[in-house]
Amino acid sequence: MLPRLYKALAASGCWMVNCRRSGRRVLEYSFDIELHAAIQLYCGLAQAGVEMTELSHRALTGLCVLQRHEQMQRGCRGLTPRVVSVRLRMSFVDAEEEMGVAAVIAASA
């Protein structure tokens, strides 16, 4: 799971700010990403097999909508790309209990 996640983060151009482990089953990543890569991040996380909460889907969808509006405005003016801070908290479960990895995403522009 983690190698696929790292590939998705690298493919979307993320740069890691912090990584910490909370207990045996929880990892939390803080990273920055340019707003124009929000869609690549969203798709990459889904492709990596990360199961996201409804709140996480909303946060990523919000970034994608914001990216789209900014992209339309950048066509009119020379705006510099915006950097977004993202926090990804992943909870791993035992294979016997349930398959998958639950993740919660929080993002701020």
N, C-alpha and C positions, 0 to 999 in steps of 0.2 A: 504494500500500500504506500509506504513512505517514498520509495523511489519514483512511483508514478506521480505522487504529489509534488516532489521536488522538480520533476520534469515540467509539470504544469506551471509551477511558479516561475521557473527559469524561462519558459516559452513566452510568458506574458511580461517578462522584463521586470519582475519584482526584485527589490533589494531588501534583504533581511535587516531588520532593526534589532530584534530581540527574539530569542527562543528560550522557553523555559518549560520545565516539566513540573506538573503538580500531581504528585503521587505516581502510582505505577501506570495508570491508564489515561492520563490527561496530558496533552501537549498543547502549548499555546505559542503561536507565532505572531509576531508583529512585523509588518513589512510595509514598504511604500511602493506605490505603483503609479505610473502615469495614467490619468483618467481615460485616455484613448484606448488603453489595453484592458478595460473592464470586461468587455465581452470575451476576450481571450481567457481571462482569469476565470470567469463564470463557466465557460465551456470546459476549460481544463480541469476545474475541480469536479465537475459532473463526470467527465471522462475518466478521471482518476478513481472514481467510485466513492467519492465523499457524499454521504447522505446528509443533506442540509435541512435544518429546521425551516418552518414557514417564515420565520423572522429573517433568517439568513437569505432565503430566496428574495424576500422583499428588499433587503439591503442591497443585494447585488443587482436586482432589477432597477432599483433607484439609481445606482451608479451608471448602469447602461443607458437609462433615459437621460441622465445629466450629461453623459458623454455625447449622446446624439445631439442634444441642444447646443452644447459647446462646439461640436463639430460644425454645425450649421452656422454658428456665429463666427467661427474662425474663417469660414469661407468669405465672409464679408470684411473681416478685419484681421490684422496680424496678431492674434492672441498667442501667448506662449502656453505650452501644455501645462495642465494643472496636475499636481501630485496629490495622491490620495493615500491616507494612512488606513491600513486594514489590520484588524486583529482576527485571527482564526484560532478558535479553541476546539480541539478535537478530543473526543472521548472514545477510547477503544474499549470494546466489550469482548468477553470470552467467546470463543467460537461455539461452545456448547449453549451459551445463553441466547445469542442472536448473532447473525451475520451482519457485518457492516461497521461503519464508523460514523458516529454522529458528530456533526460539526456545527458550530455557531459562528456566524460572521458578523462583525461590527465594522463599519467603515465611516470615515469622515473626510470630507473634502476641505 
